[in-house]
Amino acid sequence: MAIIETRDLVFRYDDGGDNALDGLTVHIEEGSFTAVLGHNGSGKSTFAKHLNAILLPSGGKVWVGGLDTADEKNLFDVRKTAGMVFQNPDNQIVATVVEEDVAFACENLGLPPEEIRKRVDDCLAAVGMSEYARHAPHLLSGGQKQRVAIAGVLAMQPRCIVMDEPTAMLDPSGRAEVMGAVRRLNREMGVTVVLITHHMDEAAQADRILVMQRGKVALDGTPKEVLSQVERMGELSLSVPQTVELLHTLDPQGQTLSHEALSVEECADQIIHNYLGVRP
């Protein structure tokens, strides 16, 4: 069942330019992990903001959990269904103590104290931040701050979390922390994840990749189906994982080496098997 659906979605900013989204039709299944790629100006962040009703369609429709985002009376329920995590966690952290920050949204919902306490504990545990519950957020690393921001959204118990380049400001260690938390939320808790990213290694961890260009979907498929298309990705001004690039360099036509080997282990197996004759 689709938790997010757009039909002929059009959006234009008030600058008189081209449509940022141009007839976009997308279905995202509940419980899935979808990564959205695209070069700057492709429309991916504009698309993300429609899933939380931060932006409303200029044309077409968006449904989140079956709710029409353009209907003002649905706004609260839409944002409860699809929580949003942004690039800079400092923009989402409002309290001076981690557990108080995670509790903030729950307090605004008017939940009883015992329910708030349970949600805070459960959500900090889900992102691996329980031991930092009484720490000051400004003393945390970038990756830790982003995990607190995710916990704060998770405390509202959304069915879907939309993440707009949440690792863009982080170092490799912080990126790994956040992606580990995202995978756990999706695989262990069944939370639908929509991840806007420009990192190919992050996209490779998803179930499905959408590649956007000029407000439309240019490619749609599994990570192996999409990221193995080296030349097409190049046409879209996007790179591919280094493993795929290496295999393409060695065998441009893919006649001997499979370009679907995304991991280092798969890449090594391809080279060892085909060049050294050793079975993986």
Buried (B, 14 or more C-beta within 10 A) or exposed (E): EBBBBBBEBBBBEEEEEEBBBBBBEBEBEBBBBBBBBBEEBBBBBBBBBBBBBBBBBBEBBBBBBEBBBBEEEBBEBBBBBBBBBBBBBBEBBEBEBBBBBBBBBBEEBEBEEEEBBBBBBBBBEBBBBBEBBEBEBEEBEBBBBBBBBBBBBBBBBBBBBBBBBBBBBBEEEBBBBBBBBBBBBBEEEEBBBBBBBBBBBBBBBBBBBBBBBBBBBBBBBBBBEBBBBBEBBEEBEBBBBEBBBBBBEBBEEEEEBBBBBBEEEBBEBBBEBBEEEEEE
